[in-house]
Amino acid sequence: MAEDRHGAVTPRKRSICVSTITRNRPRMLQNLLTSYAAMRVPEGVDLHFLIVENNGEATLQAIVEHFRSAVPDRSVQYEVEPRLGIASARNRALECALVGNHDVMTFADDDEQVEPGWLIELLAERDRSDLDIVGSPVRCAPIAPDSSFSAKLVWAGLDRRNQHSERKALWRRGRNEAHKILLATGSWMGNLDFFRRTGLRFDNTLGLAGGEDWRLYREALKRGARTGWTPHAIAYETVPMDRLTLHYHFCRNRDNSAVETCAKLAHRRAATVLRIPGSLAGRIFKLCSYAITAPFIPSEALIRLASCMGSIAGICQGCLGKTSSHYRHTTGS
């Protein structure tokens, strides 16, 4: 509560920290910030924008200053996190949000753009059930018409897979099972009181590997987090050409599986060793089923084939103790 100049008591506005981590994607970041500037703000809310550059030095001063001029009534904070790694950058953002005494924070990736109602819808879902973490769909932005046939094929597969995931999440939500939906930080809102109370953070031991958001989600559930998902807060991801190849999706799933296998072996070695043959057998079965469907839905089947093959290779690498530096090099610009 606060008093105005006449001594009247007024409720304190909630403070939302709209956070973005970025690395070597200045043009994509500009597009995201432009969508932030056009975003509608929920009633009774103060917005604070936070940009964390995961780099050895600051390179985005001009872009940040341009954004400040586009949102003159909002505070904009620019930080540099020199320790390379998505988890390190996300933790820097989380610590800044906690130190700033904000109530809620959000994440959207630097290769995305959000719809004008994105923040309103995330907050409405959070408030509806007093949730600790909320997620929403990230759809594929349209591909350039002059893209190559192979790039269009991979994009179509990603788009079909995203649509399938979104329909599945919507079905679960309709069955009051939104708490079972795996939440990524591409479109994400967190209640900061939960992180203050539990001390939960992203796993810095992942280094340059990914999967930090899913790992945090699973750990949050163990600590009693209330989670949910809304179909109404939409973000769009611009997929860089470097990612529109089957090789990229093979490597991404190989690296993710290697990291997860290494982590499981470190914590529950005996149980993990016993489960690995079953995991491999299940993936081989999926591989065969994707091959069968390839003539009918080639775009999606090819993506799933590449991803499944990568996952099999990653489990084998993880058993040999090989981890991942998947995010050493960024894609996009």
C-alpha positions as CSV (number, residue, x, y, z in Angstrom):
1,M,0.0,0.0,0.0
2,A,1.1,3.6,-0.6
3,E,-0.2,7.1,0.2
4,D,-0.8,9.8,-2.4
5,R,-0.1,13.5,-1.8
6,H,-3.5,13.9,-0.1
7,G,-2.8,11.1,2.3
8,A,-5.2,8.6,0.7
9,V,-4.0,4.9,0.7
10,T,-3.8,3.3,-2.7
11,P,-2.9,-0.3,-3.5
12,R,0.7,-0.8,-4.7
13,K,0.9,-1.7,-8.4
14,R,2.3,-5.1,-9.2
15,S,5.7,-5.0,-10.9
16,I,6.4,-7.3,-13.9
17,C,10.0,-7.8,-15.1
18,V,9.8,-8.5,-18.8
19,S,13.1,-10.3,-19.3
20,T,15.1,-11.3,-22.4
21,I,18.5,-13.0,-22.7
22,T,20.3,-12.5,-25.9
23,R,23.6,-13.4,-27.7
24,N,24.8,-12.3,-31.1
25,R,21.3,-11.7,-32.5
26,P,21.0,-7.9,-32.7
27,R,18.4,-7.8,-35.6
28,M,16.2,-10.5,-34.0
29,L,16.4,-8.7,-30.7
30,Q,15.3,-5.5,-32.3
31,N,12.2,-7.3,-33.7
32,L,11.4,-8.7,-30.2
33,L,11.8,-5.3,-28.6
34,T,9.6,-3.7,-31.2
35,S,6.8,-6.2,-30.4
36,Y,7.4,-5.4,-26.7
37,A,6.9,-1.7,-27.4
38,A,3.5,-2.5,-29.0
39,M,2.4,-4.8,-26.2
40,R,-0.7,-3.9,-24.2
41,V,-0.1,-3.6,-20.5
42,P,-2.4,-5.1,-17.8
43,E,-4.2,-2.7,-15.5
44,G,-2.6,-2.0,-12.2
45,V,0.9,-3.1,-13.4
46,D,4.2,-1.4,-13.6
47,L,6.5,-2.8,-16.3
48,H,10.3,-3.1,-16.1
49,F,12.2,-4.3,-19.1
50,L,15.4,-6.3,-18.5
51,I,17.9,-7.3,-21.3
52,V,20.7,-9.6,-20.4
53,E,23.4,-10.0,-23.0
54,N,25.3,-13.2,-22.7
55,N,28.7,-12.0,-23.9
56,G,32.1,-11.0,-22.8
57,E,31.4,-7.3,-23.4
58,A,28.4,-5.0,-24.0
59,T,27.6,-4.6,-27.7
60,L,23.9,-3.6,-27.7
61,Q,24.0,-0.1,-26.3
62,A,22.5,1.6,-29.4
63,I,19.7,-1.0,-29.6
64,V,18.9,-0.6,-25.9
65,E,18.9,3.2,-26.2
66,H,16.5,3.1,-29.2
67,F,14.2,0.8,-27.2
68,R,14.3,3.2,-24.2
69,S,13.1,6.0,-26.5
70,A,10.2,3.7,-27.7
71,V,9.0,3.1,-24.1
72,P,9.6,6.4,-22.4
73,D,7.3,5.6,-19.5
74,R,9.0,2.3,-18.6
75,S,12.3,1.4,-17.0
76,V,14.8,-0.5,-19.1
77,Q,17.7,-2.3,-17.5
78,Y,20.7,-3.6,-19.5
79,E,23.1,-6.2,-18.0
80,V,26.0,-8.2,-19.3
81,E,26.5,-11.8,-18.2
82,P,30.1,-12.8,-19.2
83,R,29.7,-16.5,-18.3
84,L,28.6,-18.2,-21.5
85,G,25.6,-20.4,-21.2
86,I,21.8,-20.1,-21.3
87,A,21.4,-21.1,-17.7
88,S,23.9,-18.5,-16.5
89,A,22.2,-15.8,-18.4
90,R,18.7,-16.8,-17.2
91,N,19.9,-16.9,-13.6
92,R,21.4,-13.4,-14.0
93,A,18.0,-12.2,-15.2
94,L,16.3,-14.1,-12.3
95,E,18.6,-12.5,-9.8
96,C,18.1,-9.0,-11.2
97,A,14.3,-9.5,-11.0
98,L,14.6,-10.7,-7.4
99,V,16.9,-7.8,-6.4
100,G,14.6,-5.4,-8.1
101,N,11.8,-6.6,-5.8
102,H,9.5,-7.4,-8.7
103,D,6.4,-9.6,-8.3
104,V,6.4,-11.5,-11.6
105,M,8.9,-12.1,-14.4
106,T,8.6,-13.3,-18.0
107,F,10.8,-14.7,-20.6
108,A,10.6,-14.6,-24.4
109,D,13.5,-15.7,-26.6
110,D,15.4,-13.1,-28.7
111,D,14.4,-14.8,-31.9
112,E,10.7,-14.3,-31.2
113,Q,8.0,-11.6,-31.4
114,V,5.0,-11.5,-29.1
115,E,1.4,-10.6,-29.9
116,P,0.0,-7.4,-28.3
117,G,-2.1,-9.3,-25.8
118,W,0.7,-11.7,-24.8
119,L,1.4,-10.2,-21.4
120,I,-2.2,-9.7,-20.5
121,E,-3.1,-13.3,-21.3
122,L,-0.2,-14.7,-19.4
123,L,-1.0,-12.7,-16.3
124,A,-4.7,-13.5,-16.5
125,E,-3.9,-17.3,-16.5
126,R,-1.4,-16.9,-13.6
127,D,-4.0,-15.0,-11.6
128,R,-6.9,-17.3,-12.4
129,S,-5.4,-20.2,-10.4
130,D,-2.6,-18.4,-8.5
131,L,0.1,-20.2,-10.5
132,D,3.8,-20.2,-9.9
133,I,4.8,-20.9,-13.5
134,V,2.8,-20.4,-16.7
135,G,3.6,-21.2,-20.3
136,S,2.0,-20.6,-23.7
137,P,2.5,-21.5,-27.4
138,V,5.4,-20.4,-29.5
139,R,4.4,-20.7,-33.2
140,C,6.7,-20.7,-36.2
141,A,6.7,-17.3,-38.0
142,P,6.1,-17.6,-41.8
143,I,9.2,-18.5,-43.8
144,A,10.4,-16.2,-46.6
145,P,8.8,-17.0,-49.9
146,D,12.2,-17.2,-51.7
147,S,13.6,-19.9,-49.3
148,S,14.9,-23.1,-50.8
149,F,12.7,-26.2,-51.2
150,S,14.6,-28.1,-48.5
151,A,14.2,-25.2,-46.1
152,K,10.5,-25.0,-46.7
153,L,10.2,-28.7,-46.2
154,V,11.9,-28.6,-42.8
155,W,9.9,-25.5,-41.9
156,A,6.7,-27.3,-42.8
157,G,7.7,-30.2,-40.6
158,L,8.5,-27.9,-37.6
159,D,5.2,-26.1,-38.1
160,R,3.2,-29.3,-38.2
161,R,5.0,-30.6,-35.1
162,N,4.3,-27.3,-33.2
163,Q,0.7,-27.4,-34.2
164,H,0.4,-31.0,-32.9
165,S,2.1,-30.0,-29.6
166,E,-0.3,-27.1,-29.2
167,R,-3.4,-29.2,-29.9
168,K,-2.1,-31.8,-27.3
169,A,-1.6,-29.0,-24.7
170,L,-5.0,-27.6,-25.4
171,W,-6.6,-31.1,-25.0
172,R,-4.8,-31.5,-21.6
173,R,-5.9,-28.0,-20.5
174,G,-9.5,-28.9,-21.4
175,R,-9.2,-32.0,-19.1
176,N,-7.9,-29.8,-16.2
177,E,-4.4,-31.3,-16.7
178,A,-2.5,-28.2,-17.6
179,H,-0.1,-28.9,-14.8
180,K,1.2,-31.9,-16.9
181,I,2.3,-29.7,-19.8
182,L,6.0,-29.4,-20.1
183,L,6.9,-25.6,-20.0
184,A,9.7,-24.0,-21.9
185,T,11.0,-20.5,-21.4
186,G,10.2,-19.3,-25.0
187,S,6.9,-18.0,-23.6
188,W,7.0,-18.1,-19.9
189,M,5.9,-16.3,-16.7
190,G,7.1,-17.0,-13.2
191,N,5.8,-15.9,-9.8
192,L,8.9,-14.5,-8.1
193,D,7.7,-15.3,-4.6
194,F,8.0,-19.0,-5.5
195,F,11.7,-18.5,-6.4
196,R,12.4,-16.4,-3.3
197,R,10.8,-19.1,-1.1
198,T,12.4,-22.1,-2.7
199,G,15.8,-20.7,-3.9
200,L,15.2,-22.6,-7.2
201,R,17.5,-21.5,-10.1
202,F,18.4,-22.7,-13.5
203,D,21.1,-25.4,-13.6
204,N,24.5,-23.7,-14.3
205,T,26.2,-27.0,-14.6
206,L,24.7,-27.4,-18.1
207,G,27.3,-24.9,-19.4
208,L,26.7,-24.5,-23.2
209,A,24.1,-27.2,-23.4
210,G,20.4,-26.5,-23.5
211,G,17.4,-28.0,-21.7
212,E,17.8,-25.7,-18.7
213,D,14.1,-24.6,-18.8
214,W,12.7,-28.2,-18.8
215,R,15.0,-29.2,-16.0
216,L,13.9,-26.1,-14.0
217,Y,10.2,-27.0,-14.7
218,R,10.7,-30.6,-13.4
219,E,12.5,-29.4,-10.3
220,A,9.8,-26.8,-9.7
221,L,7.2,-29.5,-9.6
222,K,9.2,-31.4,-7.0
223,R,9.1,-28.3,-4.9
224,G,5.4,-27.9,-5.1
225,A,5.0,-25.4,-7.9
226,R,1.6,-24.8,-9.3
227,T,1.9,-24.7,-13.1
228,G,-0.4,-24.0,-16.0
229,W,-0.6,-23.1,-19.7
230,T,-2.7,-20.8,-21.7
231,P,-3.4,-20.9,-25.5
232,H,-4.1,-17.2,-25.7
233,A,-0.7,-15.7,-25.1
234,I,1.0,-16.2,-28.5
235,A,4.6,-15.7,-29.5
236,Y,6.1,-16.3,-32.9
237,E,9.6,-17.7,-33.5
238,T,11.6,-16.7,-36.5
239,V,13.5,-19.9,-37.4
240,P,17.0,-19.1,-38.8
241,M,18.0,-20.7,-42.0
242,D,20.8,-22.5,-40.1
243,R,18.1,-24.4,-38.2
244,L,16.1,-25.4,-41.3
245,T,18.2,-28.5,-42.0
246,L,17.8,-32.1,-40.9
247,H,21.4,-32.0,-39.7
248,Y,20.7,-29.3,-37.2
249,H,17.7,-31.2,-35.7
250,F,19.8,-34.4,-35.5
251,C,22.6,-32.5,-33.6
252,R,20.2,-30.7,-31.3
253,N,18.5,-33.8,-30.1
254,R,21.8,-35.7,-29.9
255,D,23.2,-33.0,-27.7
256,N,20.1,-32.8,-25.5
257,S,19.9,-36.6,-25.0
258,A,23.7,-36.7,-24.2
259,V,23.3,-34.1,-21.5
260,E,20.2,-35.8,-20.0
261,T,21.9,-39.2,-20.1
262,C,25.0,-37.9,-18.4
263,A,22.9,-36.2,-15.7
264,K,20.9,-39.4,-15.0
265,L,24.0,-41.5,-14.8
266,A,25.6,-39.1,-12.3
267,H,22.6,-39.2,-10.0
268,R,21.1,-42.7,-10.4
269,R,23.7,-44.8,-12.2
270,A,22.4,-48.3,-11.6
271,A,18.8,-47.5,-12.4
272,T,19.7,-45.5,-15.5
273,V,22.0,-48.3,-16.8
274,L,19.1,-50.7,-16.5
275,R,16.7,-48.4,-18.3
276,I,18.9,-47.5,-21.2
277,P,18.2,-50.6,-23.3
278,G,14.5,-50.0,-23.0
279,S,15.0,-46.3,-23.9
280,L,16.9,-47.3,-27.0
281,A,14.4,-49.9,-28.0
282,G,11.6,-47.4,-27.7
283,R,13.3,-44.9,-29.9
284,I,14.1,-47.5,-32.5
285,F,10.4,-48.5,-32.6
286,K,9.6,-44.8,-33.1
287,L,12.2,-44.5,-35.8
288,C,10.5,-47.3,-37.7
289,S,7.0,-45.8,-37.3
290,Y,8.3,-42.4,-38.6
291,A,9.8,-44.2,-41.6
292,I,6.5,-45.8,-42.4
293,T,4.6,-42.4,-42.2
294,A,7.3,-40.6,-44.3
295,P,5.5,-41.1,-47.7
296,F,2.3,-39.6,-46.3
297,I,3.6,-36.7,-44.2
298,P,7.1,-36.3,-45.4
299,S,7.9,-32.9,-43.8
300,E,7.0,-33.9,-40.2
301,A,8.2,-37.4,-40.6
302,L,11.7,-36.3,-41.8
303,I,12.0,-33.9,-38.8
304,R,11.0,-36.7,-36.4
305,L,13.3,-39.2,-38.1
306,A,16.3,-36.8,-37.7
307,S,15.4,-35.9,-34.2
308,C,14.9,-39.6,-33.2
309,M,18.2,-40.6,-34.7
310,G,19.9,-37.8,-32.9
311,S,18.4,-38.9,-29.6
312,I,19.7,-42.4,-30.1
313,A,23.1,-41.1,-30.9
314,G,22.9,-38.8,-27.8
315,I,22.1,-41.7,-25.4
316,C,25.1,-43.6,-26.7
317,Q,27.3,-40.5,-26.3
318,G,26.0,-39.9,-22.8
319,C,26.9,-43.4,-21.8
320,L,30.5,-42.6,-22.9
321,G,30.5,-39.5,-20.8
322,K,30.3,-37.0,-23.7
323,T,28.3,-33.9,-22.9
324,S,27.3,-31.0,-25.2
325,S,28.4,-27.5,-26.3
326,H,25.4,-27.1,-28.6
327,Y,25.0,-23.4,-27.9
328,R,28.7,-22.4,-28.4
329,H,27.7,-21.0,-31.8
330,T,24.4,-19.1,-32.2
331,T,22.2,-19.2,-35.2
332,G,20.3,-16.2,-36.7
333,S,21.5,-12.6,-36.6
